[in-house]
Amino acid sequence: MADNSMNAYIFRDQIIQSYERFSRSFVRISATDISKVVNAEYDEGRYWPEPLIQINPNYRPANTVQELVAIRKEHIEPLSPSSNSIDFQH
């Protein structure tokens, strides 16, 4: 069965590679020293920023991760040897 799901990271890499080919197609650098510098800039990703990841500002502020861990530690009960599952509260 074929996997028809889209991997956002692979998709981004493909777009960056396509854009790099497109942007490089406009210029042919003859000077070796300049070409090395420009190629190094491309290799370092200078011409495309890191992906922007944001949190929706409409989410309500709540506990910090540290607070959630502390709360969870207070409520964890040791599993008995006969227990086959863990009950999580939602």
Secondary structure, 3 states (H helix, E strand, C coil): CCCCCCCHHHHHHHHHHHHHHHHHCCCCCCCHHHHHHHHHHHHCCCCCCCCCCCCCCCCCCCCCHHHHHHHHHHHCCCCCCCCCCCCCCC
